[in-house]
Amino acid sequence: MRLVNRLTGLLLGLALACAAGIAIIEVALGLLGRPAWLVDRSLMHRSLSELRWDHPTLVVILLAVVVVGLLLLLAQLAPRRPRALDVRDDDRHRQVSIDARGLEERLRHTAMDDSAVLGARVRARRRGAKVTAAVPPGTDPAEVRGRLRQSVGESVEELRLAGRYRSAVSVRQAKERVN
């Protein structure tokens, strides 16, 4: 969702910047008494002077703008992936946390330490992490899954994360590449 928000914001920003640039150029040309560049001023003046606020086209456009604005607002208010996860500490005067990306990297290295694993992806969330590992064809995924569950579970336990933190492990066989 973060990528979608950034791309949407980028596209809207570029569109607004282009519209503002065109408007500035058109206003400057109008003040200098020069002909219009892109926008026909007489047509614009005629259209705007005849347009009423209850015109169906205007109402649809305004409703579309309101809906898009509300969707963007809701997208920004949606809960995000946690930046840091609290770690239990014996000293109550100190707060310790681990960054979600740091946890992902640690669990990825834990999975990669298994000799049968070719590659691993990890997604850390507030309540748990999902580890997806790839093994070569011919390797028993169930056996590797059992070893990874144990090693990933031990790695999470060593961190002493606050609350109950679950880790899920899935193993898939990598596709054979033909050279």
C-alpha positions in Angstrom: 0.0 0.0 0.0 2.9 2.3 0.7 4.1 2.1 -2.9 0.6 2.8 -4.2 0.3 5.9 -2.0 3.7 7.2 -3.2 2.9 6.6 -6.9 -0.5 8.1 -6.5 0.9 11.1 -4.8 3.7 11.5 -7.4 1.2 11.3 -10.3 -1.2 13.8 -8.6 1.7 16.1 -7.8 3.0 16.0 -11.4 -0.5 16.7 -12.8 -1.0 19.6 -10.4 2.4 21.0 -11.2 1.7 20.8 -15.0 -1.7 22.4 -14.6 -0.3 25.2 -12.4 2.5 25.8 -15.0 0.0 26.0 -17.8 -2.2 28.4 -15.8 0.8 30.7 -15.0 1.9 30.8 -18.6 -1.6 31.5 -19.8 -2.1 34.3 -17.2 1.2 35.9 -18.1 0.4 35.7 -21.8 -3.0 37.3 -21.1 -1.5 40.1 -19.1 1.0 40.8 -21.8 -1.8 41.0 -24.4 -0.5 38.0 -26.4 -2.6 35.2 -27.9 -3.3 32.1 -25.8 -0.9 29.2 -25.9 -3.1 26.2 -25.1 -6.4 27.4 -23.7 -8.9 29.3 -25.9 -9.7 32.3 -23.6 -12.9 33.3 -25.4 -14.3 29.7 -25.3 -13.3 29.4 -21.6 -15.0 32.8 -20.8 -18.1 31.8 -22.6 -18.2 28.3 -21.0 -17.7 29.6 -17.5 -20.2 32.5 -17.8 -22.9 30.1 -19.0 -22.1 27.3 -16.5 -24.5 26.9 -13.5 -23.5 25.2 -10.3 -26.3 22.7 -10.7 -25.1 21.6 -14.2 -24.8 17.8 -14.3 -21.3 17.7 -15.7 -20.0 20.1 -13.0 -21.7 18.1 -10.3 -20.2 14.8 -11.6 -16.7 16.4 -11.7 -17.0 17.8 -8.2 -18.2 14.5 -6.8 -15.3 12.7 -8.5 -12.9 15.1 -6.9 -14.5 14.6 -3.5 -14.4 10.8 -3.9 -10.8 10.8 -5.0 -9.8 13.1 -2.1 -11.6 10.9 0.4 -10.0 7.7 -1.0 -6.6 9.4 -0.7 -7.4 10.4 2.9 -8.5 6.9 3.8 -5.4 5.4 2.2 -3.2 7.7 4.4 -5.2 6.8 7.5 -4.9 3.0 7.0 -2.6 1.4 9.5 0.9 1.0 8.3 3.4 -1.7 8.9 5.1 -1.2 12.3 8.4 0.5 12.2 9.6 -0.9 15.4 8.6 -3.9 17.6 9.0 -3.7 21.4 11.4 -6.0 23.1 10.9 -7.2 26.7 13.5 -5.7 29.0 14.1 -6.3 32.7 14.8 -2.6 33.4 11.5 -0.8 33.4 13.2 2.6 32.9 14.4 1.6 29.5 12.5 0.9 26.3 14.1 -1.4 23.8 12.8 -2.1 20.3 13.9 -3.7 17.1 13.2 -2.2 13.6 10.9 -4.4 11.5 13.4 -4.4 8.7 16.1 -5.4 11.1 13.9 -8.3 12.3 13.3 -9.3 8.6 17.0 -9.3 7.9 17.8 -11.4 11.0 15.1 -14.0 10.1 16.3 -14.0 6.5 19.8 -14.7 7.6 18.5 -17.4 10.0 16.7 -19.1 7.1 19.7 -18.8 4.8 22.0 -20.5 7.3 20.2 -23.7 6.4 22.4 -25.4 3.7 19.3 -26.6 1.8 17.9 -23.0 1.4 18.6 -21.2 -1.9 16.8 -18.0 -1.0 14.4 -16.6 1.5 11.9 -13.7 1.8 10.6 -12.4 5.1 7.6 -10.2 5.9 7.6 -8.9 9.5 4.3 -7.5 10.8 3.1 -6.4 14.3 1.9 -9.8 15.4 4.1 -12.2 13.4 6.5 -12.8 10.6 6.2 -15.0 7.5 9.3 -16.6 6.2 9.2 -18.1 2.7 12.2 -20.2 1.6 13.1 -21.7 -1.7 14.9 -25.1 -1.9 16.4 -26.9 -4.8 14.3 -29.5 -6.7 14.5 -32.9 -5.2 14.8 -31.6 -1.6 12.1 -32.6 0.8 10.3 -29.3 1.7 8.7 -30.8 4.8 12.0 -31.6 6.3 13.4 -28.2 5.6 10.2 -26.6 6.9 10.6 -28.4 10.2 14.3 -27.2 10.6 13.4 -23.7 9.6 10.4 -23.5 12.0 12.7 -24.5 14.9 15.6 -22.1 13.9 13.3 -19.2 13.2 11.3 -19.8 16.4 14.6 -19.8 18.4 15.7 -16.6 16.7 12.4 -14.9 17.6 12.7 -16.2 21.2 16.2 -14.9 21.6 14.9 -11.4 20.8 12.3 -11.6 23.6 9.7 -9.6 21.7 6.9 -8.1 23.8 3.6 -9.9 23.5 3.0 -13.1 21.6 4.9 -13.1 18.3 4.1 -15.8 15.8 6.3 -16.9 13.0 5.1 -18.9 10.0 7.4 -20.7 7.6 6.6 -21.9 4.1 9.0 -23.8 1.8 8.7 -24.1 -1.9 10.8 -25.9 -4.4 12.7 -23.6 -6.8 12.1 -24.1 -10.5 14.8 -25.7 -12.5 16.6 -23.4 -14.8 17.5 -24.6 -18.3 20.8 -23.1 -19.6 
